[in-house]
Every structure is written in structure tokens, then in C-alpha cells.
Amino acid sequence: MHPLRKQRLQLVILLVASAALVIGLVIYMLRENGNFFYTPAQIISGEAPQNTFLRAGGMVVDASVLRSEDSLWVQFKITDGVEMLTIEHTGILPDLFAEGEAAIASGKVDENLVLQATQILAKHDEKYTPPEVADAMNEAYKQKEAAKTGSYK
Amino acid sequence: MSWLSKLFSKLFAKWLPNESSSWQWFYRLGSPKWFYRRSGQWLPWLSLAALLVLATGLVWGLAFAPEDAKQGNSFRIIYIHVPAAFLAQSGYFIMAIAGAIGLIWKMKISYMVMKAAAPIGAVLTFVALFTGAVWGKPTWGAYWVWDARITSMLILLFLYAGVMALQYAYHSIDAASKASAILALVGTVNIPIINKSVDWWYTLHQPATIKLTSAPSMHMDMFMPLLVMIVGFYLFYGVALILHTRNEILRRERKTSWVRELVNAKAGL
């Protein structure tokens, strides 16, 4: 390789490497701040900032959704598998909001450790399944669970 | 720098033969005239292939693939969103590598490819962001959120825009090409960030469905048309890049005798 070209190749590699180093350090500094939401464990332990607007994300706990009969008020719990956080919200929930699915609530945590949310987002997972396959999987899961407890008829 | 160059030549000796030997094809590819002639022969076949594959993928994905159990039909936007996002990122690498070849070998054609790649990549990035927003409203409940994936994708759009702007910021083509190539190379750092953002941070955007190391977390009936669409987008990208590059060749080489002859022949003179 021509020495001049070799030198220019080295410069190009140096350029990309130094850019990667700079951006890498910035990302290292940002680590936690790059997160879109806090987990319930981070909020309950006080690791998340207090008395300020934040987002909490986790799985909606089964059978935890309570709705008001005469308003759009709704209460539910989310979990990260470690802690649970109660969320209250008045408004319309996204279509994909469901128990057992992930949701992200944004708002302020009050003195009773309840997040008063101004917005609820549904978080979708990376799995895609046709309805028949999903039904079949649910059915198989139910049978397995029932067989475990011995109550399947 | 001499120790660095010694280390470098030792490490890469295998891949860096003397120019007199096997590098001839590389230099021939660098001739605008040769590239223009050859690409003109490839173009009809590549266009036909792109059209067929895209049509197959679209009909398969939009009409025949089963709907998603949770999202219903709105998931079908994936057949545009994912291939566009794929090519927005691959296209950035193509642009940056073309820029690097231009910087190192001073090859005219590679700067032209770099310039041609910028607007195509910008459009694909916009398509990915736009289809994502359209899908986000019914699925997440918001058109736009500032999570790591979406923000890094927006930065990609700005990088493309920066490369395009630098092309017009200088009077001399050489200065414009060098400046754009440097920005394109620095910006490559963003691509692994886009890719890994969903793993490094908690994001609203879901993690990757298609992984290199394991089976896709998608039913095969839904995945096959997606794969066809990705191949189709690559072919389409090739067609668009060749067309843009040919345009740039004619513009920059307009004073050469071969372009004059070509124009005269077209005009019937």
C-alpha cells in the first residue's frame, strides 16, 4: 500500500476511534439518565428522584385493575418482580393496556407512594403471534397449570 | 506515528497487497466512465428484481400474513417500518465507507456514492420514524416519546441532513467531499447506539424481533414476508443508489469528452 494512503487510512481509523471514545464516555456518563422510566423497586427504595415528575414502568399485576363506575378513574399496580407500585389515573387507557402486559405511567409519586399519573403508555413486547397460535398456547398453558393443581376436569 | 504505521502494516499485511497486483478491479471500479457503463447494464435487472420482490413481500405481508393476536392488523406496518429502519442504518455504513475510501484513495466515484447515499438514507430514516409514530399512537398511546431508540434514530436523520448540508457548504467539490466524509465517519458511532439502545436502557420501544444469534420472536407466517420485504428494500436501495450516483457522475463529469459524446448520441447529433 502506498505510504501516503496508509497514513490517511490511519488518520481515518484514528478519527473513528476517537469519536467512538468521546461518545462512549458521554454514554457512560449518561447511563441511568438514558432510561425512559424507573422500575417500581427504584421508586420504593428512594433511588428515583422524589417530588418530581417521573415515569414508572413494569408489568400490570393480574387482577389489580380497579375502575370507577361513573368516571374515567382507574387504579392498578405494576411490578418489576421485586416491588409493586400503585398507580392512579383519570383518562383513557391505550388499546393494548391489559393485565399481564407492560405499561409505563408518567406523573408524580404522592406521599402515600401512589403514582398520580397524567399519561399511561402501553409497552409492547417484541413477540408477534397469530390469534389461533396465541389461543392454542393459552389453552396449553391452562391445561398444564390445571394438571399441576389437579383441578382439570 | 511511525510505530503505529509499522504495527498497522504488520497487522493488515495480508489484506493490503501492492497496488500493482490484485487491486486492479478496485481501481477500475473507481473510474466514473467504467461505472456508468456497467451500472447501466445492471440497472434493468436490479430494478426488475426489486419490483418483483417488493410486490411479493407487500401482497404477502399485507394480505396473507395472519394478524397479530394483540395488535390486530396495525402490526402490518412492520413490513415497511423494519425494512426502512434496517436500510437507514445499512445505508449509513455504505455512505461512511464510501467516504472513507474517498479520503484514503482519493477515488472520485466513492465521493459521488457518498453524496448519493445521503438523501436516500434520510428519506428511509424519515419513513422509519413516521411509520413508527403512526403505529405508536394506537399501540403505545403516543405518537412520539423521547426514549433512547427514537432519539438516536432522530440523530441519524440529523446526521444525514448534516452530510447533505455540507455538500452545499463549500464551493470546491473536494472540500465538500472531505468535510462530509469526516462527518459521516464520526456519525458511524451512532449506529451501534441505535442498535443497542433497547438493551442498554429502559425504553418504550420493544427490543429487536429479528436476532442474528437466535430464532425470530415472531411466527414464521409473519416473519417470511418480513424477510422478503427486507431483501426487497436492499434491492430497491441498490437501484436508488445507482440512479443517484449516475446522476452525480453526469453532473461532475459533464465537461469530459465521454459525457459529451453520450449526450450528443442521446440528442441524435
HADDOCK unambig.tbl for C-alpha pairs under 7 A between the chains (distance, minus, plus):
assign (segid A and resid 1 and name CA) (segid B and resid 16 and name CA) 5.97 0.50 0.50
assign (segid A and resid 1 and name CA) (segid B and resid 17 and name CA) 6.36 0.50 0.50
assign (segid A and resid 1 and name CA) (segid B and resid 18 and name CA) 5.27 0.50 0.50
assign (segid A and resid 1 and name CA) (segid B and resid 19 and name CA) 6.33 0.50 0.50
assign (segid A and resid 5 and name CA) (segid B and resid 104 and name CA) 5.37 0.50 0.50
assign (segid A and resid 5 and name CA) (segid B and resid 105 and name CA) 6.30 0.50 0.50
assign (segid A and resid 8 and name CA) (segid B and resid 104 and name CA) 5.22 0.50 0.50
assign (segid A and resid 9 and name CA) (segid B and resid 104 and name CA) 5.59 0.50 0.50
assign (segid A and resid 12 and name CA) (segid B and resid 100 and name CA) 6.81 0.50 0.50
assign (segid A and resid 15 and name CA) (segid B and resid 186 and name CA) 6.98 0.50 0.50
assign (segid A and resid 16 and name CA) (segid B and resid 185 and name CA) 6.16 0.50 0.50
assign (segid A and resid 16 and name CA) (segid B and resid 186 and name CA) 5.59 0.50 0.50
assign (segid A and resid 19 and name CA) (segid B and resid 186 and name CA) 5.68 0.50 0.50
assign (segid A and resid 20 and name CA) (segid B and resid 189 and name CA) 5.60 0.50 0.50
assign (segid A and resid 34 and name CA) (segid B and resid 148 and name CA) 6.31 0.50 0.50
assign (segid A and resid 34 and name CA) (segid B and resid 201 and name CA) 6.03 0.50 0.50
assign (segid A and resid 35 and name CA) (segid B and resid 201 and name CA) 4.90 0.50 0.50
assign (segid A and resid 35 and name CA) (segid B and resid 202 and name CA) 4.78 0.50 0.50
assign (segid A and resid 35 and name CA) (segid B and resid 203 and name CA) 6.37 0.50 0.50
assign (segid A and resid 36 and name CA) (segid B and resid 147 and name CA) 5.32 0.50 0.50
assign (segid A and resid 36 and name CA) (segid B and resid 202 and name CA) 5.51 0.50 0.50
assign (segid A and resid 36 and name CA) (segid B and resid 203 and name CA) 5.15 0.50 0.50
assign (segid A and resid 36 and name CA) (segid B and resid 204 and name CA) 6.86 0.50 0.50
assign (segid A and resid 37 and name CA) (segid B and resid 202 and name CA) 6.34 0.50 0.50
assign (segid A and resid 94 and name CA) (segid B and resid 138 and name CA) 6.82 0.50 0.50
assign (segid A and resid 94 and name CA) (segid B and resid 139 and name CA) 6.73 0.50 0.50
assign (segid A and resid 94 and name CA) (segid B and resid 140 and name CA) 6.31 0.50 0.50
assign (segid A and resid 94 and name CA) (segid B and resid 141 and name CA) 4.99 0.50 0.50
assign (segid A and resid 95 and name CA) (segid B and resid 138 and name CA) 6.61 0.50 0.50
assign (segid A and resid 95 and name CA) (segid B and resid 139 and name CA) 6.47 0.50 0.50
assign (segid A and resid 96 and name CA) (segid B and resid 139 and name CA) 5.94 0.50 0.50
assign (segid A and resid 121 and name CA) (segid B and resid 140 and name CA) 5.01 0.50 0.50
assign (segid A and resid 121 and name CA) (segid B and resid 141 and name CA) 5.34 0.50 0.50
assign (segid A and resid 122 and name CA) (segid B and resid 139 and name CA) 6.74 0.50 0.50
assign (segid A and resid 122 and name CA) (segid B and resid 140 and name CA) 4.51 0.50 0.50
assign (segid A and resid 122 and name CA) (segid B and resid 141 and name CA) 6.68 0.50 0.50
assign (segid A and resid 123 and name CA) (segid B and resid 140 and name CA) 5.98 0.50 0.50
assign (segid A and resid 123 and name CA) (segid B and resid 204 and name CA) 5.84 0.50 0.50
assign (segid A and resid 124 and name CA) (segid B and resid 206 and name CA) 6.07 0.50 0.50
assign (segid A and resid 125 and name CA) (segid B and resid 206 and name CA) 5.27 0.50 0.50
assign (segid A and resid 126 and name CA) (segid B and resid 206 and name CA) 5.40 0.50 0.50
assign (segid A and resid 126 and name CA) (segid B and resid 207 and name CA) 5.74 0.50 0.50
assign (segid A and resid 126 and name CA) (segid B and resid 208 and name CA) 6.32 0.50 0.50
assign (segid A and resid 126 and name CA) (segid B and resid 209 and name CA) 5.15 0.50 0.50
assign (segid A and resid 126 and name CA) (segid B and resid 217 and name CA) 6.59 0.50 0.50
assign (segid A and resid 127 and name CA) (segid B and resid 209 and name CA) 6.72 0.50 0.50
assign (segid A and resid 127 and name CA) (segid B and resid 217 and name CA) 5.00 0.50 0.50
assign (segid A and resid 127 and name CA) (segid B and resid 218 and name CA) 5.48 0.50 0.50
assign (segid A and resid 128 and name CA) (segid B and resid 68 and name CA) 6.01 0.50 0.50
assign (segid A and resid 128 and name CA) (segid B and resid 217 and name CA) 6.67 0.50 0.50
assign (segid A and resid 128 and name CA) (segid B and resid 218 and name CA) 4.63 0.50 0.50
assign (segid A and resid 128 and name CA) (segid B and resid 219 and name CA) 6.31 0.50 0.50
assign (segid A and resid 129 and name CA) (segid B and resid 68 and name CA) 5.36 0.50 0.50
assign (segid A and resid 129 and name CA) (segid B and resid 69 and name CA) 5.78 0.50 0.50
assign (segid A and resid 129 and name CA) (segid B and resid 218 and name CA) 6.18 0.50 0.50
assign (segid A and resid 129 and name CA) (segid B and resid 219 and name CA) 5.48 0.50 0.50
assign (segid A and resid 130 and name CA) (segid B and resid 66 and name CA) 5.52 0.50 0.50
assign (segid A and resid 130 and name CA) (segid B and resid 67 and name CA) 5.56 0.50 0.50
assign (segid A and resid 130 and name CA) (segid B and resid 68 and name CA) 4.76 0.50 0.50
assign (segid A and resid 130 and name CA) (segid B and resid 69 and name CA) 5.17 0.50 0.50
assign (segid A and resid 131 and name CA) (segid B and resid 68 and name CA) 6.11 0.50 0.50
assign (segid A and resid 131 and name CA) (segid B and resid 69 and name CA) 4.04 0.50 0.50
assign (segid A and resid 134 and name CA) (segid B and resid 69 and name CA) 6.39 0.50 0.50
